[in-house]
Amino acid sequence: MNSHHYGLILAGGRGTRFWPRSRKRSAKQVLNVVGRRSLIQATVERLAPLIPPERIWVLTNGHLRDTVAGQLPEVPAEQIVAEPAQRNTAPAIGLAAHILRSIDPDAVMGVFPSDHVIGKPAGYRAAVRAALKGAEAGNLMVVGIQPRWAETGYGYVEFPRGTEPGGRRPVPVKRFHEKPELRKARRYVAAGNFYWNSGMFFWRADVLLDELRRRLPKTATLLAALPPFRDPDFAASLKHSFPLCENISVDYAVLEKAENVAGIPAGEFGWNDVGSWNAVYELLPRDARGNAAAPHVLCLDSHNNLVDAGGKMVALLGVENLIVVDTPDALLVASRDRAQQVGDVVKALEKLNREDLL
């Protein structure tokens, strides 16, 4: 382990595409969507051989802060910080960089989503280790995932032609690409040098802060004016200043404009961003007819369905490609090919002012 390596876990999202299980106070990252541990617990656990819990920081929101702290007793409680407002990833990462820079002038930070599944932790840690080493040299690093299909729901990282997966040396990033239409995604996969953007980033804290001063001077100034992290006035100052920061992702604000961006073209390590109920379906074991359901669920002449209903008896008869998710106060029935649109249900409930279901 390198004592200057830190992990920042971003855990402020609501996971609206996982309604009705994911709510403001029980969002996807604190649920055991796959396995017996929550997604954020699994994230900390697989990082532990590289970055121990005492050097892990978590940014979440006020609704989830106590739940996250309860699930991660090994992480110092003061390092689980609730953002006063959602301002996307650039201000959030800038805040963490500001804190870490004040604690350790040589801090190198990895930024990790809290809600991904990694099937092969050893391969994952090898890529993280290589990315941290690249960041030590002053690069802004990203981990690219070799695409397994032509995915339209992910952004892509373009490396030079001939880039091979599984390398452990930083490779210059030519450019970032937005989520493409299917035809373009197929071209990316065929080209071989386009990788999925994993959302995992690595850099020295001081390098990131320098870039923010160039690209987002307003946000950088607000963060620089905060008192030291352990100052009694820090929380009040953050509550006042953070909502004034620009609402923008670190991809748009920094990575797409900076010159010293490189990446690790990772090989297969079982990465899944668990972006929808359909992604959960793909991760779970299924019966001979393609149904992902508990043994007590009856699936009669039914194929390729996902049923998440706790211990309740559910009977399916003559249906295909459905998502069925039951909670004490809400039931979701959706077509699997519409899984990405479950968030629209949450938007509709917001318009109806159904806070009891959000």
Rosetta blueprint (number, residue, H / E / L):
1 M L
2 N L
3 S L
4 H L
5 H E
6 Y E
7 G E
8 L E
9 I E
10 L E
11 A L
12 G L
13 G L
14 R L
15 G L
16 T H
17 R H
18 F H
19 W L
20 P L
21 R L
22 S L
23 R E
24 K L
25 R L
26 S E
27 A L
28 K H
29 Q H
30 V H
31 L L
32 N L
33 V L
34 V L
35 G L
36 R L
37 R L
38 S L
39 L H
40 I H
41 Q H
42 A H
43 T H
44 V H
45 E H
46 R H
47 L H
48 A L
49 P L
50 L L
51 I L
52 P L
53 P H
54 E H
55 R H
56 I E
57 W E
58 V E
59 L E
60 T E
61 N E
62 G L
63 H L
64 L L
65 R H
66 D H
67 T H
68 V H
69 A H
70 G H
71 Q H
72 L L
73 P L
74 E L
75 V L
76 P L
77 A H
78 E H
79 Q H
80 I E
81 V E
82 A E
83 E E
84 P L
85 A L
86 Q L
87 R L
88 N L
89 T H
90 A H
91 P H
92 A H
93 I H
94 G H
95 L H
96 A H
97 A H
98 H H
99 I H
100 L H
101 R H
102 S H
103 I H
104 D L
105 P L
106 D L
107 A L
108 V E
109 M E
110 G E
111 V E
112 F E
113 P E
114 S L
115 D L
116 H L
117 V E
118 I E
119 G L
120 K L
121 P H
122 A H
123 G H
124 Y H
125 R H
126 A H
127 A H
128 V H
129 R H
130 A H
131 A H
132 L H
133 K H
134 G H
135 A H
136 E H
137 A L
138 G L
139 N L
140 L E
141 M E
142 V E
143 V E
144 G E
145 I E
146 Q L
147 P L
148 R L
149 W L
150 A L
151 E L
152 T L
153 G L
154 Y L
155 G L
156 Y E
157 V E
158 E E
159 F L
160 P L
161 R L
162 G L
163 T L
164 E L
165 P L
166 G L
167 G L
168 R L
169 R L
170 P L
171 V E
172 P E
173 V L
174 K L
175 R E
176 F E
177 H E
178 E L
179 K L
180 P L
181 E L
182 L H
183 R H
184 K H
185 A H
186 R H
187 R H
188 Y H
189 V H
190 A H
191 A H
192 G L
193 N L
194 F E
195 Y E
196 W E
197 N E
198 S E
199 G E
200 M E
201 F E
202 F E
203 W E
204 R E
205 A H
206 D H
207 V H
208 L H
209 L H
210 D H
211 E H
212 L H
213 R H
214 R H
215 R H
216 L L
217 P H
218 K H
219 T H
220 A H
221 T H
222 L H
223 L H
224 A H
225 A L
226 L L
227 P L
228 P L
229 F L
230 R L
231 D L
232 P L
233 D L
234 F H
235 A H
236 A H
237 S H
238 L H
239 K H
240 H H
241 S H
242 F H
243 P H
244 L H
245 C L
246 E L
247 N L
248 I L
249 S L
250 V H
251 D H
252 Y H
253 A H
254 V H
255 L H
256 E L
257 K L
258 A L
259 E L
260 N L
261 V E
262 A E
263 G E
264 I E
265 P E
266 A E
267 G L
268 E L
269 F L
270 G L
271 W E
272 N E
273 D L
274 V L
275 G L
276 S L
277 W H
278 N H
279 A H
280 V H
281 Y H
282 E H
283 L H
284 L L
285 P L
286 R L
287 D L
288 A L
289 R L
290 G L
291 N L
292 A E
293 A L
294 A L
295 P L
296 H L
297 V L
298 L E
299 C E
300 L E
301 D L
302 S L
303 H E
304 N L
305 N L
306 L E
307 V E
308 D E
309 A L
310 G L
311 G L
312 K L
313 M L
314 V L
315 A E
316 L E
317 L E
318 G L
319 V L
320 E E
321 N L
322 L E
323 I E
324 V E
325 V E
326 D E
327 T E
328 P L
329 D L
330 A E
331 L E
332 L E
333 V E
334 A E
335 S E
336 R H
337 D H
338 R H
339 A H
340 Q H
341 Q H
342 V H
343 G H
344 D H
345 V H
346 V H
347 K H
348 A H
349 L H
350 E H
351 K H
352 L L
353 N L
354 R L
355 E H
356 D H
357 L H
358 L L
